[in-house]
Amino acid sequence: MPQDLFELTGSVALVTGGSRGLGREMVLAFAQHGADVVIASRKLENCNAVAAEVRALGRRALPVAYHAGSWADADALADAAYAEFGKIDILVNNAGMSPLYPSVDAVSEDLFDKVIGVNLKGPFRLSPLVGTRLAADA
């Protein structure tokens, strides 16, 4: 009999940008399929609201304030997740930004740096923090 690929009981999922939009939907889907979830986003109050929804599904949730453009926040997020759950099985680097601007030549250096920080710096730091431990635990 084939294994149920959507059975995640005993798993821990960490979702950045997990408090709204697609991230929120992924958090709830993981929880509906049995995973405990770390919900990371800039606004802790939004993370807390989604955590309440996860707990209503009978799963554990850890809301964490996290700015994807901050190296230190990535370190703190990984530390908090491992302290609470002892492991992370699934990492979704969902946090990102794609601001609208009138033309490419109108993009300021500050905006460029902000987009690169959120879209690349966070995943670049968080992925090895989680992946290294995940590989060591395998």
C-alpha positions, 0 to 999 in steps of 0.5 A: 500500500503506498504511503500517504504523502500528505500525512505529516503527523510528527513533522515540524514545518517552518513557514516564513511570511506565514501570517497572511496570503499564500504563507498562511494557507500553507501553514494551515495546510501543514497543520490540517495534515498533522504537522506542527508549525512555526509561523514567522512574519514581521508582525507578531500579532498576525503570527499569533492569530494564525497560531490560534487557528493552528491550535484550533486544528489540534496542532502545536504552533510557534509564532515568531516575529521575523524580518527576512532581511535580517541575518540576526532574525534568521539565527533567532528564528532557527534557535526558537524553532529548535528550542520549541520543537527540537527539529524542523522537517520542512522549511518554506522560505515564503517571505518576499517582496515585489514592490511596484515601481513606475520603471526600472530606472526609477528603482532607488538603491535603497529599494533594491537593497531592501528587495535583495535583503528580503528575497535573498538574504533571509533564505540564504541564511535560514536555509543552511541553518535548517538544512545543516541540522536536518542533514545531520539528523538524517 
